[in-house]
Amino acid sequence: MLRLLGYAFALRGPCVEKALSVDLAIGLMRAVVPLAERAARLPAGPSNAHCHGGMSFTTLRDTSPLPPGRAARRFFVERFAQLAEAGEALRTCGDPRALTAADQLTSLSKRVSRGFDVSAPAPKVSAGGQPGSASPQSPVSGIETARGEKMELLFETKRCIHARFCVTGAPDVFLANVQGPWIHPDAMEVERVVEVAHACPSGAIRYRRLDGVDDETAPPVNLAGVREAGPYAFRGQLQIDGGPQGFRATLCRCWLLSE
């Protein structure tokens, strides 16, 4: 369900594939209901005969959308085939709820096989039509710059840890999976873009205000945190390797694993 919804949002603009992804995700939600009702009526295990089981609400650690194209379609087709096979195995219990879920999964598997063309190329996405006219983005010293009317956005590839706050918080400003210019500073209210930039933990995204408002400043209190299964995250007036590194940075903590 999460993969399908993420895939739908990765497809920009209305299209048949987006609608199909959303419909399939909703179909899976409906299939989960009878399975959850069935699980809630089963014992948790031999050691807890008087305690019922239930659905696990553990989700994917990484819910980033799959890149649109053949590979994603093939993944969905194969995964639905597996779900339908598991549904058929549930029929042996004879529970009406399991039979309902099995029927729904079989129907969804047939629909995904008909709807997703695994031989078709990825849908072409145009970066045109964005509000404002940003200047051409050509990396200089590894930093891409996009100049708008009220602000200039800078993106430093080597600092990016793919936290995705940019493309999820400002999808009209930071276009995902496109060819050509992908940063459009004027596509959203400037203060909102500033908030999204501040959310970037690595400092890969920075900005310069062109409307007379002050640029980013150091936070009132230095902050240090640990991202789950990821790097240290620092906020403050940072000096790294003897030079200024802005106010946000993430540093690898792999060395701890070898101690």
Secondary structure, 3 states (H helix, E strand, C coil): CHHHHHHHHHCCCCCHHHHHHHHHHHHHHHHHHHHHHHHCCCEEECCEEEEECCCCCCCCCCCCCCCCCHHHHHHHHHHHHHHHHHHHHHHHHCCHHHHHHHHHHHHHHHHHHHHCCCCCCCCCCCCCCCCCCCCCCCCECCEEEEECCCEEEEEEHHHCCCCCHHHHHCCCCECCCCCCCCECHHHCCHHHHHHHHHHCCCCCEEEEECCCCCCCCCCCCCEEEECCCCCEEEECCCEECCEECCCEEEECCCHHHHC
